Amino acid sequence: MPCAPFLPTTAISLQTLEVFRVTHLHSPHLSIHLFVKSICNMHGVPFKPYLYLSIRAGIEARVFAALRRDGPDWRLKHACPPCIYILEGELELKFSMLYTVDGNDSLKRIIQRDPAPAPIDTDALGESAPTASQAPTASEPILGESSKGVDTRQVGKGIYLTREQVDQWCKEIMEGLVPGYDEDNEENPCAERWRNMKVDLTKKMWGVFEETGLFLALCRHGFVLLLADMVRSGELSKYPLAIVAKMLEVFGKDLGLGYDIGCRFATTIRRSLLGKDAARCNHRCLVGTFHGHAHNRLCQSRFLAIYVAGLGLEDLEGCERCFAKSNALASSIRYMSVYHCRQAIWEYFRHTDKFETYQNLSTFLLNNYKQALALLDTRPAVAAALKKLGAEDEETVEGWLKEEGEYLQGLSKEPLQETREMEYYKLLMVLCKSELLAASQIFSIQTPSTIGLRDKTASQETAQRHSMESHRRDLLAVQLMEKQMDIEKRWTPECKEWEATRKMVSRRRYQHCIDTLEGLVVACMFELTKMNMSQTGYSLRKHIANALKARSTAIRVALVKYNAAAAALCPEPGRELSWEEVVEYAFLANFNLLRDTRQDIRKKDWAKPAARYAMDQYFKVKHAEEEILHLNVEIPRLATFIRDDEEASLLAQEAEIRFNNPHLAHQVTLY
């Protein structure tokens, strides 16, 4: 043991430290320093660090080596029995494993720095003083170097990814290895909504925090698969890319990934070095049901869990539930060293896997079975509702979703010809204004009241010259557009093309009002979710409540503008929305049905509220059937794993080890 005294004067029993370890894992708010300091105070001795977890880690390493479970990926390959313990002759599922990833910024660690260096005396340095570009600005305070040395110790072998494993997937390296790599250049239905891969929101934290959060991967049953520290950054793409690379390396084909920005991340994978491997292994990115309300309808029809076959009743939101509990660990790791911080995080998640997730696994499977059977009981009612709406079979309902996707795909972009016509219309409007301005500057009328005043000839000539130059510039722009569009005769307010394009410009204003209203509702729904989330303090709740009051006023104003723009549409006015309809939208995708003014889709079967509700119920029943198939595979896997691992494997190895090393055999028994 390093730094052990030759003549110890103080001892703490292992039972006492074990009491703390178990208590801390159940209540992460209690930190090791507070517990040990309390004992020191009770005995009147100064506080000293301890090595208990390191002792346990050393013993565990010897146990794993004796059991031949010390391979680099052994933990990952045996993380979840229902997902991984494949049996001979079992039914092959569409997804070999479902896992979800997400980042959380609660588990931050503060950098402990030396005092900042004294300001540089530029007068004393003279010519050797740093230039303005080299000197720190007011927004970049002078910070001291880290007071902690480099610690190369690692924890969570095979589960906790190192910084080197993550950094090889950073954007700068991808741009150097993949020609034309650009995460933001791909057309995506939700590209503008989700920007949590950007670092702008977290740059201000870099001077304070070394690790700015944790990135996590869980299987559908809640077992931790992989962990990665987010280092001085936000939720960058390198973290999920590193996790996907490891998952493809270990598990291979037919993996399903749930991510709150799964639609956007699918683009990132396709453009990265993982693109070919992911396509070969049939890796698929999806969006969880909780985050689905913030994605538009076109994205939902492609990526949302409820519409993707083969998922069962999995919502792909396990990370949110996990973070709701792990946030309690944040206060106790804030000032730890990098090694002890990772050690505490690893100990917490390993304890949760062993004593909560694994012990509740059979209950999880049983509850899912009950939930699936309850949904299957609604099958006759759902079939009757669909039949009343004209859907006689499954193909009709599937066709509704396909038809809706094709319709929304056509709305994702304005037709190029219409865009050019609207630009030409705007250029003509600008040209008309410049012609009027130029004409008004030609003549200067003198009246008896103006005779004898200051001569304004020079200023008027300057204004006339400027107006003529503006007119020539606007005329040239119109001529260039006419040449591109092959327009032989210039449009006038009397021609039919002018009137038709004026209506299209009005429609664009209408769609802009939809975007504004939708964005306000997005923010409102997220704030409501945060206000009701566990671990949200009273002050923050009050702040959010006040923000919601102001936000509701803004929504009402935006609603008035939308209804005015909808009423101005020609030839038929758009649909008028009431306040009740806006606040009751469960999915923001309903806004997408308002965007098209080229055709009336209100008579389409899939656009009717009753049909949309019945369609969702149909897919829930369908997923319940899939869940039964999943559980009929997973339950035998779990039962067989318990029999093989405990009876055949561990007991036999324990007997073998006991013959040569009884003390190690005792630790195997405890394991």
LUMFIDREN-18511 format. One line per 3 residues: number of its first residue (from 0); for each residue x, y, z of C-alpha. Coordinates in Angstrom, 1 decimal. Layout:
residues N
NUM	X Y Z | ...
END
This chain:
residues 671
0	0.0 0.0 0.0 | 1.6 3.3 -1.0 | 2.4 5.9 1.7
3	1.5 3.4 4.5 | 3.2 4.4 7.8 | 5.6 2.0 9.5
6	4.0 2.7 12.9 | 0.3 3.4 12.3 | -1.4 5.4 15.1
9	-4.9 5.6 13.7 | -7.1 2.8 12.2 | -10.6 2.8 10.7
12	-12.3 -0.6 10.4 | -13.3 -1.9 7.0 | -16.8 -2.3 8.3
15	-17.0 1.4 8.9 | -15.8 2.2 5.4 | -18.2 -0.4 4.0
18	-21.1 1.4 5.8 | -20.1 4.6 4.1 | -19.7 3.0 0.7
21	-23.1 1.4 0.7 | -24.8 4.5 2.2 | -23.1 6.8 -0.4
24	-24.2 4.6 -3.3 | -27.8 4.8 -2.0 | -27.6 8.5 -1.2
27	-24.9 10.1 -3.4 | -25.4 13.5 -1.6 | -23.1 12.1 1.2
30	-19.5 12.6 0.1 | -16.5 10.6 1.4 | -14.8 13.7 2.7
33	-17.8 14.6 4.9 | -18.1 11.1 6.3 | -14.3 10.7 7.0
36	-14.1 14.2 8.5 | -17.1 13.4 10.8 | -15.3 10.3 12.1
39	-12.1 12.3 12.5 | -13.9 15.0 14.5 | -15.6 12.4 16.7
42	-12.1 11.0 17.6 | -10.4 14.3 17.7 | -7.8 13.6 15.0
45	-7.0 15.5 11.8 | -8.5 14.5 8.5 | -6.5 12.1 6.3
48	-7.2 10.7 2.9 | -8.2 7.0 2.6 | -7.5 4.2 0.1
51	-10.5 1.9 0.7 | -11.9 2.0 -2.8 | -8.4 1.4 -4.2
54	-8.1 -1.7 -2.0 | -11.5 -3.0 -3.2 | -10.5 -2.3 -6.9
57	-7.3 -4.3 -6.4 | -9.1 -7.3 -4.9 | -11.7 -7.1 -7.7
60	-9.0 -7.2 -10.3 | -7.5 -10.4 -8.8 | -11.0 -12.0 -8.7
63	-11.6 -11.1 -12.3 | -8.2 -12.5 -13.3 | -8.9 -15.7 -11.4
66	-12.3 -16.1 -13.1 | -10.7 -15.3 -16.5 | -13.0 -12.3 -16.8
69	-10.3 -9.6 -17.2 | -10.5 -9.3 -21.0 | -10.6 -5.7 -22.4
72	-14.3 -6.0 -23.4 | -15.5 -8.7 -21.0 | -17.7 -6.3 -19.0
75	-19.3 -4.8 -22.1 | -20.0 -8.2 -23.7 | -21.7 -9.4 -20.5
78	-23.4 -6.2 -19.4 | -27.0 -7.3 -19.9 | -28.1 -10.9 -20.0
81	-31.5 -10.4 -21.8 | -29.7 -8.4 -24.5 | -26.5 -10.4 -25.0
84	-26.9 -14.0 -23.7 | -28.0 -15.4 -27.0 | -29.4 -19.0 -27.0
87	-29.4 -21.6 -29.8 | -32.6 -21.9 -31.9 | -34.2 -18.7 -30.5
90	-36.3 -16.3 -32.7 | -34.2 -13.7 -34.5 | -35.3 -10.2 -33.7
93	-35.1 -7.2 -36.1 | -32.8 -5.4 -33.7 | -30.2 -7.5 -32.0
96	-29.8 -4.8 -29.3 | -31.5 -1.5 -28.5 | -29.5 1.1 -26.7
99	-29.9 4.8 -26.0 | -27.3 7.6 -25.5 | -27.4 11.1 -24.1
102	-25.3 13.7 -22.4 | -25.9 15.3 -19.0 | -24.1 18.4 -17.7
105	-24.8 17.9 -14.0 | -21.7 15.8 -13.2 | -19.2 18.7 -13.7
108	-15.8 18.9 -12.0 | -14.1 22.1 -11.1 | -10.5 22.7 -12.1
111	-8.3 23.4 -9.1 | -5.8 26.1 -10.3 | -2.8 27.8 -8.9
114	-3.0 31.6 -8.3 | -3.2 33.7 -11.5 | 0.0 35.3 -12.6
117	0.5 39.0 -12.0 | -0.5 41.4 -14.8 | 2.3 42.2 -17.2
120	3.8 45.7 -16.9 | 4.0 46.7 -20.5 | 5.8 50.0 -19.8
123	8.7 48.1 -18.2 | 8.9 45.6 -21.0 | 9.0 48.2 -23.7
126	9.4 46.7 -27.2 | 9.2 43.1 -25.8 | 5.6 43.7 -24.5
129	2.9 41.5 -26.0 | 0.9 43.0 -28.8 | -2.9 43.8 -28.6
132	-3.7 40.5 -30.3 | -1.6 38.5 -27.8 | -2.8 40.2 -24.7
135	-5.8 38.7 -22.9 | -9.0 40.6 -23.3 | -11.6 41.6 -20.7
138	-13.7 38.6 -21.8 | -10.7 36.3 -21.3 | -9.6 36.5 -17.7
141	-6.1 35.5 -16.7 | -6.2 32.0 -15.2 | -3.6 30.0 -13.3
144	-2.4 26.6 -14.3 | -4.0 23.5 -12.9 | -2.6 22.6 -9.5
147	-3.1 18.9 -10.0 | -0.6 16.7 -11.7 | -1.4 14.3 -14.5
150	-3.1 11.1 -13.2 | -2.9 8.2 -15.6 | -4.9 5.8 -13.4
153	-8.0 4.4 -15.1 | -11.3 2.9 -13.8 | -14.1 1.0 -15.4
156	-12.0 -1.1 -17.8 | -13.8 -1.6 -21.1 | -16.8 0.6 -20.0
159	-15.4 4.0 -19.2 | -13.9 5.4 -22.4 | -10.6 7.2 -22.1
162	-10.1 10.7 -23.5 | -7.9 9.3 -26.2 | -10.6 7.0 -27.4
165	-13.0 9.9 -27.7 | -10.7 12.5 -29.2 | -10.0 10.4 -32.2
168	-13.5 11.2 -33.4 | -13.3 14.9 -32.9 | -14.5 17.2 -35.8
171	-11.0 18.4 -36.6 | -9.7 14.9 -37.2 | -12.8 13.9 -39.2
174	-12.3 17.0 -41.5 | -8.7 15.9 -42.1 | -9.5 12.2 -42.8
177	-12.9 12.5 -44.6 | -13.0 14.9 -47.6 | -16.0 17.3 -47.4
180	-16.9 16.3 -43.9 | -19.5 18.8 -42.7 | -22.1 17.9 -40.0
183	-24.2 21.0 -40.8 | -24.4 20.8 -44.6 | -26.9 17.9 -44.9
186	-30.5 18.6 -45.5 | -32.4 17.3 -42.5 | -36.0 17.9 -41.4
189	-34.9 18.9 -38.0 | -31.4 20.4 -38.7 | -32.3 23.9 -37.4
192	-34.1 22.7 -34.3 | -31.3 20.8 -32.6 | -28.0 22.5 -32.1
195	-26.8 20.7 -28.9 | -23.8 19.5 -30.7 | -22.5 23.1 -30.7
198	-20.1 24.3 -28.0 | -21.3 27.9 -27.9 | -23.4 27.5 -24.8
201	-20.6 25.9 -22.8 | -17.6 28.0 -23.8 | -18.0 30.2 -20.7
204	-17.7 27.1 -18.4 | -14.3 26.0 -19.7 | -12.3 28.3 -17.4
207	-14.1 26.8 -14.4 | -14.8 23.2 -15.2 | -12.5 20.5 -16.5
210	-15.2 17.8 -17.1 | -18.4 19.6 -18.1 | -20.7 16.5 -17.9
213	-21.1 12.8 -18.7 | -22.1 11.0 -21.8 | -23.8 7.7 -21.2
216	-25.0 4.7 -23.1 | -27.7 2.3 -21.7 | -29.3 -0.8 -23.0
219	-33.1 -1.0 -23.1 | -33.2 -2.7 -19.7 | -31.2 0.1 -18.0
222	-27.7 -1.5 -17.8 | -24.8 0.9 -18.3 | -22.9 0.0 -21.5
225	-20.4 2.8 -22.0 | -19.4 6.0 -20.2 | -17.4 9.0 -21.4
228	-16.5 12.3 -19.8 | -17.4 15.5 -21.7 | -14.2 17.5 -21.3
231	-14.4 21.3 -21.7 | -17.1 21.1 -24.3 | -20.8 20.6 -24.7
234	-22.5 17.6 -26.3 | -20.2 17.3 -29.3 | -20.6 14.6 -31.9
237	-17.3 12.9 -30.9 | -18.9 11.4 -27.8 | -21.7 9.4 -29.5
240	-19.4 8.6 -32.4 | -16.9 7.0 -30.0 | -19.7 5.0 -28.4
243	-21.2 3.9 -31.7 | -17.7 2.8 -32.9 | -17.2 0.7 -29.8
246	-20.7 -0.8 -30.1 | -20.2 -1.8 -33.7 | -16.8 -3.3 -32.9
249	-18.2 -5.5 -30.0 | -21.7 -6.3 -31.1 | -21.8 -5.9 -34.9
252	-25.0 -6.0 -36.8 | -28.6 -4.8 -36.4 | -28.1 -2.3 -33.5
255	-30.8 0.3 -32.8 | -29.6 3.6 -31.3 | -32.0 6.0 -29.5
258	-30.9 9.6 -29.3 | -32.7 12.9 -28.8 | -31.2 14.1 -32.0
261	-31.2 10.7 -33.7 | -32.3 12.3 -37.0 | -29.3 14.6 -37.1
264	-26.9 12.1 -35.7 | -27.7 9.7 -38.6 | -26.3 12.3 -40.9
267	-23.2 12.7 -38.8 | -22.5 8.9 -38.9 | -23.1 8.7 -42.6
270	-20.5 11.5 -43.2 | -17.9 10.1 -40.8 | -15.4 7.3 -41.0
273	-18.1 5.1 -39.4 | -20.5 5.5 -42.4 | -19.5 2.4 -44.3
276	-19.3 0.2 -41.2 | -22.7 1.5 -39.9 | -24.3 0.8 -43.3
279	-22.8 -2.7 -43.5 | -23.9 -3.5 -40.0 | -27.4 -2.1 -40.6
282	-27.0 0.3 -37.7 | -30.1 2.6 -37.3 | -30.5 5.9 -35.4
285	-33.9 6.6 -33.9 | -35.6 9.3 -31.7 | -37.2 8.6 -28.3
288	-40.8 9.2 -27.6 | -40.2 11.9 -25.0 | -38.1 14.1 -27.3
291	-40.4 13.3 -30.3 | -42.7 16.2 -29.6 | -39.9 18.6 -30.5
294	-39.4 17.1 -33.9 | -41.5 17.9 -36.9 | -43.9 15.4 -38.4
297	-41.7 14.4 -41.3 | -38.9 13.5 -38.9 | -41.3 11.6 -36.7
300	-42.5 9.4 -39.6 | -38.9 8.3 -40.2 | -37.2 8.2 -36.8
303	-39.8 8.3 -34.0 | -39.9 5.1 -31.9 | -43.7 4.6 -32.2
306	-43.6 4.4 -36.0 | -40.5 2.1 -36.4 | -41.2 -1.6 -36.6
309	-39.3 -4.0 -34.4 | -38.9 -1.8 -31.2 | -41.7 -3.3 -29.1
312	-42.8 -0.9 -26.3 | -39.3 0.5 -25.9 | -39.4 4.4 -25.6
315	-35.6 4.8 -25.9 | -35.6 7.3 -23.0 | -33.7 5.3 -20.4
318	-30.9 8.0 -20.1 | -33.4 10.6 -18.9 | -34.6 8.3 -16.1
321	-31.0 7.4 -15.2 | -29.9 11.0 -15.1 | -32.8 11.9 -12.8
324	-31.2 9.7 -10.1 | -27.5 10.3 -10.9 | -27.8 14.1 -10.6
327	-27.7 13.6 -6.8 | -24.0 12.6 -7.2 | -23.1 16.0 -8.6
330	-22.5 17.9 -5.3 | -20.1 15.2 -3.9 | -17.7 15.1 -6.9
333	-17.4 18.8 -7.8 | -14.0 19.3 -6.2 | -12.5 15.8 -6.5
336	-9.4 15.0 -8.6 | -10.0 13.6 -12.1 | -9.3 10.0 -10.9
339	-11.5 10.1 -7.8 | -14.2 11.8 -9.8 | -14.2 9.0 -12.4
342	-13.9 6.4 -9.6 | -17.0 7.8 -7.8 | -19.1 7.9 -11.0
345	-18.0 4.3 -11.9 | -18.8 3.0 -8.4 | -22.2 4.6 -8.5
348	-23.2 3.2 -11.9 | -21.8 -0.2 -11.1 | -23.7 -0.4 -7.8
351	-26.9 0.7 -9.6 | -26.5 -2.0 -12.2 | -25.8 -4.7 -9.6
354	-28.3 -3.8 -6.8 | -31.1 -2.0 -8.6 | -31.2 -2.7 -12.4
357	-30.3 -6.4 -12.1 | -32.4 -7.1 -9.0 | -35.4 -5.4 -10.6
360	-34.8 -7.0 -14.0 | -37.5 -9.8 -13.6 | -40.0 -7.2 -12.4
363	-39.2 -5.0 -15.5 | -39.8 -7.9 -17.8 | -43.0 -8.9 -16.0
366	-44.4 -5.3 -16.1 | -43.7 -5.0 -19.8 | -45.5 -8.3 -20.4
369	-48.5 -7.0 -18.5 | -48.4 -3.7 -20.3 | -48.3 -5.5 -23.7
372	-51.2 -7.7 -22.8 | -53.2 -4.8 -21.7 | -52.7 -3.0 -25.0
375	-53.5 -6.2 -26.9 | -56.9 -6.2 -25.1 | -57.7 -2.9 -26.9
378	-57.1 -4.5 -30.3 | -60.9 -5.1 -31.1 | -61.7 -1.5 -30.2
381	-58.9 -0.1 -32.3 | -59.9 -2.3 -35.3 | -63.5 -1.1 -35.0
384	-62.4 2.5 -34.9 | -60.2 2.1 -37.9 | -63.0 0.3 -39.8
387	-65.4 3.2 -39.1 | -62.8 5.5 -40.6 | -62.5 3.4 -43.8
390	-59.4 1.4 -42.9 | -60.3 -2.2 -43.5 | -56.8 -3.7 -43.1
393	-53.3 -3.0 -41.9 | -52.1 -2.0 -45.4 | -54.5 1.0 -45.3
396	-53.1 2.3 -42.1 | -49.6 1.8 -43.2 | -50.5 3.6 -46.4
399	-51.8 6.6 -44.4 | -48.4 7.0 -42.8 | -46.6 6.6 -46.1
402	-48.9 9.1 -47.9 | -48.4 11.6 -45.1 | -44.6 11.2 -45.3
405	-44.6 11.8 -49.0 | -46.9 14.8 -48.6 | -44.6 16.4 -45.9
408	-41.5 15.6 -48.0 | -43.0 17.8 -50.7 | -43.4 20.6 -48.2
411	-39.8 20.5 -47.0 | -38.7 22.9 -49.8 | -40.4 25.5 -51.9
414	-40.5 24.6 -55.6 | -37.5 26.4 -57.3 | -39.7 28.1 -59.8
417	-41.9 29.6 -57.1 | -38.9 30.8 -55.2 | -37.5 32.6 -58.3
420	-40.9 34.1 -59.1 | -41.2 35.5 -55.6 | -37.6 36.9 -55.8
423	-38.5 38.5 -59.2 | -41.6 40.0 -57.7 | -39.6 41.5 -54.8
426	-37.1 43.0 -57.2 | -39.9 44.6 -59.2 | -41.3 46.1 -56.1
429	-37.9 47.6 -55.3 | -37.6 48.8 -58.9 | -40.9 50.6 -58.7
432	-39.9 52.4 -55.5 | -36.6 53.5 -57.0 | -38.3 54.8 -60.1
435	-40.7 56.9 -58.0 | -37.8 58.2 -56.0 | -35.8 59.1 -59.1
438	-38.7 60.8 -60.7 | -39.3 62.9 -57.6 | -35.8 64.2 -57.7
441	-35.9 65.5 -61.3 | -37.8 68.8 -60.8 | -37.3 71.5 -58.2
444	-40.1 74.0 -57.9 | -39.4 77.5 -56.8 | -42.1 79.5 -55.0
447	-42.2 83.1 -53.7 | -41.6 81.7 -50.2 | -38.4 79.8 -51.2
450	-36.8 82.7 -53.1 | -33.8 84.1 -51.3 | -33.3 81.0 -49.1
453	-30.0 79.0 -49.1 | -29.3 77.5 -52.5 | -29.9 73.7 -52.3
456	-28.9 72.9 -55.9 | -25.8 71.0 -55.0 | -27.5 68.7 -52.4
459	-30.4 68.1 -54.8 | -28.1 67.2 -57.5 | -26.3 64.7 -55.2
462	-29.6 63.2 -54.1 | -30.7 62.9 -57.8 | -27.4 61.3 -58.7
465	-27.8 58.7 -55.9 | -31.4 57.9 -56.8 | -30.4 57.4 -60.4
468	-27.6 55.1 -59.5 | -29.9 53.1 -57.2 | -32.4 52.9 -60.0
471	-29.8 51.6 -62.5 | -28.6 49.0 -59.9 | -32.2 47.8 -59.3
474	-32.9 47.8 -63.0 | -29.8 45.6 -63.7 | -30.9 43.1 -61.0
477	-34.4 42.9 -62.6 | -32.8 42.4 -66.0 | -30.5 39.6 -64.8
480	-33.5 37.8 -63.1 | -35.5 38.1 -66.3 | -32.6 36.6 -68.3
483	-32.4 33.6 -65.8 | -36.2 33.0 -65.9 | -36.5 33.6 -69.7
486	-39.1 36.4 -69.2 | -39.7 38.2 -72.5 | -42.2 40.8 -71.2
489	-41.8 42.5 -67.8 | -44.5 41.9 -65.3 | -46.9 44.7 -64.4
492	-49.5 45.0 -61.6 | -52.2 44.3 -64.2 | -50.8 40.9 -65.4
495	-51.9 37.6 -63.9 | -48.4 36.5 -63.0 | -48.0 39.6 -60.8
498	-51.2 38.8 -58.9 | -50.4 35.1 -58.5 | -46.9 35.8 -57.1
501	-48.3 38.4 -54.7 | -50.4 35.7 -53.2 | -47.4 33.4 -52.9
504	-45.6 36.2 -51.0 | -48.6 36.5 -48.7 | -48.4 32.7 -48.1
507	-44.8 33.0 -47.2 | -45.7 35.5 -44.5 | -48.4 33.0 -43.3
510	-45.8 30.3 -43.0 | -43.4 32.6 -41.1 | -46.2 33.2 -38.6
513	-46.5 29.4 -38.2 | -42.8 29.1 -37.5 | -42.9 31.8 -34.8
516	-46.0 30.3 -33.1 | -44.4 26.8 -33.2 | -41.1 28.0 -31.7
519	-42.8 29.7 -28.8 | -44.8 26.5 -28.1 | -41.6 24.5 -28.2
522	-40.0 26.6 -25.5 | -43.1 26.6 -23.4 | -43.3 22.7 -23.5
525	-39.6 22.4 -22.6 | -40.0 24.8 -19.7 | -43.0 23.0 -18.3
528	-41.1 19.7 -18.5 | -38.2 21.2 -16.6 | -40.4 22.8 -14.0
531	-41.9 19.4 -13.1 | -38.6 17.6 -13.2 | -37.0 16.0 -10.1
534	-34.1 18.0 -8.5 | -35.4 21.4 -9.8 | -35.1 23.8 -6.9
537	-37.8 26.2 -5.7 | -36.0 29.3 -7.1 | -35.7 27.8 -10.5
540	-39.3 26.8 -10.5 | -40.4 30.3 -9.7 | -38.1 31.7 -12.4
543	-39.6 29.2 -14.9 | -43.1 30.0 -13.8 | -42.5 33.8 -14.4
546	-41.0 33.0 -17.8 | -44.1 30.9 -18.7 | -46.4 33.8 -17.9
549	-44.5 36.1 -20.3 | -44.2 33.3 -22.8 | -48.0 32.7 -22.8
552	-48.5 36.4 -23.6 | -46.1 36.1 -26.5 | -48.0 33.0 -27.7
555	-51.3 34.9 -27.7 | -49.7 37.7 -29.7 | -48.2 35.2 -32.2
558	-51.6 33.5 -32.5 | -53.3 36.7 -33.4 | -50.7 37.4 -36.1
561	-51.1 33.9 -37.4 | -54.9 34.1 -37.6 | -54.6 37.5 -39.4
564	-52.2 35.9 -42.0 | -54.4 32.9 -42.4 | -57.5 35.1 -43.1
567	-55.5 37.0 -45.8 | -54.7 33.9 -47.8 | -56.3 33.6 -51.2
570	-58.3 32.1 -52.8 | -59.4 30.4 -49.5 | -58.5 31.5 -46.0
573	-56.3 29.2 -43.9 | -57.5 27.4 -40.8 | -58.1 29.6 -37.8
576	-56.6 28.3 -34.5 | -58.0 28.9 -31.0 | -55.9 29.2 -27.9
579	-57.3 25.9 -26.6 | -56.1 24.1 -29.8 | -52.6 25.5 -29.5
582	-52.0 24.6 -25.9 | -53.5 21.1 -26.3 | -51.1 20.1 -29.1
585	-49.4 17.0 -27.7 | -47.1 16.9 -30.7 | -45.7 19.9 -32.4
588	-45.9 18.0 -35.7 | -49.5 19.1 -36.0 | -48.2 22.5 -37.1
591	-46.8 20.9 -40.2 | -50.3 20.2 -41.5 | -51.0 23.9 -41.6
594	-48.0 24.8 -43.8 | -49.3 23.8 -47.2 | -51.6 26.2 -49.0
597	-51.3 24.8 -52.4 | -53.8 22.0 -51.7 | -56.5 21.3 -49.2
600	-55.6 18.3 -47.2 | -58.4 18.6 -44.6 | -60.4 15.9 -46.4
603	-57.5 13.4 -46.4 | -58.1 10.5 -44.1 | -54.7 10.7 -42.4
606	-55.2 14.5 -41.7 | -58.4 14.0 -39.6 | -57.8 14.2 -35.8
609	-59.8 11.0 -35.2 | -57.8 9.1 -37.9 | -54.5 10.3 -36.5
612	-55.4 9.2 -33.0 | -56.6 5.8 -34.2 | -53.4 5.4 -36.3
615	-51.3 6.0 -33.2 | -53.4 3.4 -31.2 | -52.9 1.0 -34.1
618	-49.1 1.3 -33.9 | -49.2 0.9 -30.1 | -51.0 -2.4 -30.5
621	-48.6 -3.5 -33.2 | -45.7 -2.7 -30.9 | -47.3 -4.6 -28.1
624	-47.3 -7.7 -30.3 | -43.6 -7.1 -31.0 | -43.0 -6.7 -27.3
627	-44.4 -10.1 -26.6 | -42.0 -11.5 -29.1 | -39.1 -9.7 -27.5
630	-40.0 -10.9 -24.0 | -40.4 -14.5 -25.1 | -36.8 -14.2 -26.2
633	-35.4 -12.2 -23.3 | -37.0 -14.2 -20.4 | -35.4 -17.5 -21.4
636	-32.1 -15.7 -21.8 | -32.2 -14.3 -18.3 | -33.3 -17.7 -16.8
639	-30.5 -19.5 -18.6 | -27.9 -16.9 -17.7 | -28.7 -17.2 -14.0
642	-28.5 -21.0 -14.1 | -25.2 -21.1 -16.1 | -23.4 -18.2 -14.4
645	-24.2 -19.1 -10.8 | -24.5 -22.9 -10.8 | -22.2 -24.1 -13.6
648	-19.6 -21.4 -13.9 | -19.0 -19.5 -10.6 | -19.5 -22.5 -8.2
651	-17.1 -24.7 -10.2 | -14.4 -22.0 -10.5 | -14.8 -21.1 -6.8
654	-14.1 -24.8 -5.9 | -11.1 -24.8 -8.2 | -9.6 -21.6 -6.7
657	-10.3 -22.7 -3.1 | -7.9 -25.6 -3.4 | -4.9 -23.3 -4.0
660	-6.0 -19.9 -2.5 | -8.8 -20.0 0.1 | -8.7 -16.3 0.7
663	-9.2 -15.5 -2.9 | -12.0 -18.1 -3.1 | -13.7 -16.2 -0.3
666	-13.7 -13.1 -2.4 | -15.1 -15.0 -5.3 | -17.9 -16.1 -3.1
669	-18.6 -12.5 -2.2 | -18.5 -11.6 -5.9
END
